[in-house]
Amino acid sequence: MTSQHTGVLAEAEAIRRYLDSPDPADLLALNFGFAKARVLDTALELGVFTLLAGKPRNAAEAAEALGCSPDGTERLLAALVELGLLATTAAGHYAVTPASETYLVRGGAGDLGQHFIEVMRQWERWESLADVVRSGSSQRSSQDDLGNLGARGAHPGLFAENFPFAIRLAYQALDRVPVPAGGRVLDLTSGAGEWGIALALHHSDITVTAHDDPALLNLTRARVEEFGLADRFSFVSANFAAPPFPDAHFDLVIFAQAGRFIGGKAIGHLVGECARMLRPGGQIVIADVLKNSSGKPAPPRAMLDLSLLVNTRQGRLVERSEYLAYLADAGLRPTTETARTETAGAETTRGLVSVLTGVKGAGGV
């Protein structure tokens, strides 16, 4: 074998290591994910989608209307097209897509802009992820802790401005939950009211008390009026340590989308309060994102769980079995359907959210 031939073989072996390696495209896209999120955030800040929802425009027209540089605007618009958030017309104009028009235009019925903006406010928190993982704690101050129920009103983007997709989930999840005729319902952590509104739509003769931070209750009122339900709702400012309602007062209490932010001890306390406020035979409805009961990662649950570590001091995803234990400790028994589901090892879910129900025995708690 000649030295030239040996050299060719060595070169082939060297390149084969790279040609036969796994394609890194997915890793590179993941590493650049932060930039995509910033593109969306910037477009919302500048009002790009709201502008183009009025009429499609070319880059120069959009730049003038937005008060931005023509070159910067054209590059941003092109990136939004690449991300599927804008489309181009035959005339070379930029236009909103159906999804962008529905969810990203300011003031629209489906506007999720403030929700996305609120999530982006976590940007700097995620920079400390390595330290959080090392210590196992976010060390959030009480003012900066998304698990502090008393601070819910300072974060409407997270706890109320997600109404356009939350109402769909709640309406589907509550379609078979019974309430006595003329029943009284408490929505303990009402957010924008999606769970109470959904139940009221399913049962035309019930009344609902929305209980939450005053800033969120203002948003709840607006949504209640949107559905023409104002005469069936009342609004009470939150006291999560001691909810201001008498014993055995409600036929049903909803505890939705809050447990994962506050952790086990606080969950147990609030489930106990729910039991106290229920009449004998009354029912609790718990809606939350649960940890995958198999113990295996189930994205995006795993990312949500990590987010709770970053953004709260006590928050975490809990398993279904833990919630069932809180029900038992409060003297509530799971409904037959819930118990059967747990025995089978399955989860009754709508999207990521699981719904558990329990009933208060005739003898009380």
N, C-alpha and C positions, 0 to 999 in steps of 0.2 A: 504493500500500500504506500503510495507516494505521500510525501508531506503535504502536497496540495490537496489530495483527497482527504487526508486526515483533518486538515483545516476546515474543509467543507462540512464534514460530519460534526465537528465541534461547533461550528456556527449554527447548524441545524438543531443541534441539541440545545444550544443557548436560546434560540428563538422559541423552541417548543415549550419551554417553561412558561413563557408569556402567552403563547397562543392557546395552550391547553388549560390555562388558569380560569377560574370562574369570572364571568363578566362583572366588573365593578360598577356598572351603570347605576344600579339601584342604590349603592352606597354613596355614590357621588351626588345623586339626586337628593338623598336624605340629608347629606351634609350641607346642601344648598337650600334646604327647606326654610331656614330662617329668613332668607331673602324673599321667598315667595310670600311668606306671611307679611313681611314689611311692605311689599308691593300692594297687597290688599289694603293694609292699614293706611298707606299713603293715599291711595285712590279714594278711600272713604273720607280721609281728612280734607282732601282737596275738593270733594264733591263731584268726582268724575261721573259716577253712575247717575246721579241726580241730573247733571247737566245733559248727558246724552240721552236720558229718558225723554227729555223734551223733544229733541230731534237729533238724528245722526249728524255728525260734523267731521270735517277733516281735521288733521292735527293742528294746522295753523289757526283754524276757527276755535278749536277747543282751547288752545294755548291762550288766545286773546281773552276768551270768556273766563278762564280760570286765573288769569293774571300770572301765568307761568311762562318760562322760556319755550320757544317753539321746539328746539332740539330736545330738551328734557321731556316735554310733553309727548312728543312723537315716540320717544323711546319707552316711556311709561305705558302709553297706549298699546304699543306693539307687544310689550310684555304681558299686558292684560289679555290681549288676544291669544297669546301663547298659553296662558293659564286657563283659557276657556271662559273668561269673565266678560270679554267683549267679542264682538264679531265685526267683520268688515263687509261693506256693501259693494255692489257692482260699481258704484260711483267712487269707490275708494274712501268712503266715510266710515267712521267708527260708530257702532251701535251697541246698545245693551243686549245681552242674551235674555231669554225668558226668565232664567233663574236670577240673574242680576237685577232685572227690572222688578221682580217680585220681592227680593230680600235685601237689596242693597241701595234702594232709592230712599232718600230721607223722607220721613213722614208718610210713607206708604203703609197700607194695612199689614203687610208682611215684613216691615223694616226690621232687620236684624243687625243693622250697623252698630248700634250702641253695644250690643252683645259682643261683637267681634272686637270693638275698640276696648272694652273692659278686659277681654282676654289678653289683648296685647299689652295692657298695663302690667302684666305679670312678667314682662320681658326681662327686667333686671333681676327678678327673683330667681329665674331659671339660671342666671349666670353663676349662682352660688350652689348649683346642684351637687358638685363634687363634695363640697363641705357638708351639705345636708346629708348626703349618703354616708359620709365618714362618721358624722355625729349621730345620725338617726333622728335628728330634730331640726326643724326649720328655725327655731328660736324667734318666731314672730312676736312682735309686740302686740298687746291687746288691740291697739288701734289699727294694726296692719294685718290682723289675723282674719282670714275669710271664714274661719270656723267660729268666730264670735257672733252668735245670733243677734246680739244687740247692735252689731254694726252692719246688719243686712241692708239697711237703707242707704248706706254709703256706697253700695255696689249694685245699683239697679240693673246694670248691664248683665250681671250674672244671675240675679235672682228674680228678675221681672221682664227684662227686655228680650228674653228668649220665648216670649209668648207665642209667636206665630208657629213654631214647631212643637212647643210644649202642649198647646191646646189640642193638637191632633193626637198626640200620644195619650193625653188624659181622657179625651172623649172615647177613644177606642178601648182604653183600659178599664173604664168604669161602666161599660155597656151592660154588664150583668150583675152589678152590685145593687142589692135591694135596699130600699129605704121605706119605712112605713108611710102610709098616706099622711100628709101634713107634718112629716118629720122635721126635726130641727137638726141642722148639720153645722159643725164647727170645722172650718179650714184653719188649722192651727198655725201653719207656716204658709200663708196664702200666696206669697210672691205677687204675681200679676193676676191671681185668681183663677188660673186655668182649671184646677181640680174642682173647686167649688162650682165654677161655671159649667163645666162638663156634667157634673152630677145634676145640677139644676136643669140642664137641657134634657137629660134623660128622665127626670121626675118633675112634672109640671106643678106639683102641689107642695114642694118642700121649701123651707127657708134656710138661708145660709148666713152664718156669721164669719166674716173674714177677719183674721187676727194676724197682724204683722207690724213691722216698723211703719210709722206714719208715712214716710216717703214712698214706701211700696204700696201702701193702701191708696194713695192718690192714683197710682197706675192701675190698681185693681178697680177702683171706681170707674175709671175711663173704659176699661174693658167690659165691666158689667153693663154700663150704659150702651156700649156698642151692641150688646146682645139683647138689649131691652129687658134686663132683669133687675133694674134698680129697686123695684118695689118688693123684691124677695131677698134682698141682701142688706145686712147691717155691717158696720165696720168698727173694730175695736183695736186701739193701739196695743202693741204687744207688751206682755210681761212674761217672758219665757221661764223665769225662775218660779213664778207662781201665777199661772194663767188666771185672769180675773173672772172666773165663771163658777157657779155653784156646783155642788156635787149632783150627780145623776140628772144632768140637765139636758143632755143631747142624745139623740137617737143614733148619730153617727159622727165620728171624729176622723178627720183626714190629717195624717202626718206625712207630708210629702216633700221629697227632695231636700231634706235637711240633715238627716241622720249621719250621712257620710262626712259632713263637714265638722261634726262636733265630737265624734268618738263614743265609745261604749258607755261610760258612766253617765254622760249627759243624755244619751239615747234612752237608757233605762229610766232616768228621771222623767223624761217627757212621755214615755209610754205609760208610766205610772200615773202621770197627770191626766193623760187621755182616759185611762181606766176610771179614775176618780170622777171625771165629768160625764161619763156614760151612764145612762139609765140601765137597769138590769135588762138584759137581752139586747142592749145596744151594741154597735159594731165599730171597730176601728179599721181604718184603711191605711196601710203603710205603703208608700211608694218610694223606692230608692234604687240606686244602682248597687247591686250586690257583687261581692267577690265571687269569682268563678268557683263553684263548690268542689270541682274536681281538683283544685289546687294548681291546675295548669294555666299558664298565661292565656288570656283571651282578649286580645286587643279589640277595641280601644279601652277595655276595662283596666288593663295594666297601666296604661298611660294616665288614666284618670286617678288611679291609686297613687301613682308617683306624684301627680300634680297636687294631691291632698297633702303629701309629705312636704312639698315645697311651700305651699301656700297656707297651711294651717298648723297649729300646734298639736292638736289631738285627732284631727280628721283622718279617716281611712275607710276603705271599703270593708264592710263586714259580711260574713256569710249568712245565708238564710237561717242556719241553725242558731246563730247568735240572736237574730231577731225573734225566732220562736222561743228562745229562752227568756228574752225580755217580756214577751207576751205572758209566758207562764208565771214569771215573777210578779207580774201585775195582776194576776188572777184572771187573765183572759185566755180563752182556748181558741186555737186556730179553727177556722171553718173547715167543714168536711173536705171541700175542694182543695184548700191549702194543705191540709194534713196529707191527703192522698198524693198531691204533687210532691211533697217533701219525701214521702216514703218511696216514691218512684225515682227519686233523685233528679227530677226535672225542675225547670224553673218556668213559672208563668210570667212571661215578659212581653212588653211592647217596646220594641227597639232595645235599648239598654236597660230600661227601667222594669224592675219586678214589682208586682203588687201582692201584698200579703193582707189577709183579713183575719180578724179575731173577734170573738163575741164575749160579752160580759155575762157571767152566769146569773141566774135568777137570785142567788143569794148575795150578789154584790161582790165587792173585792175585799 
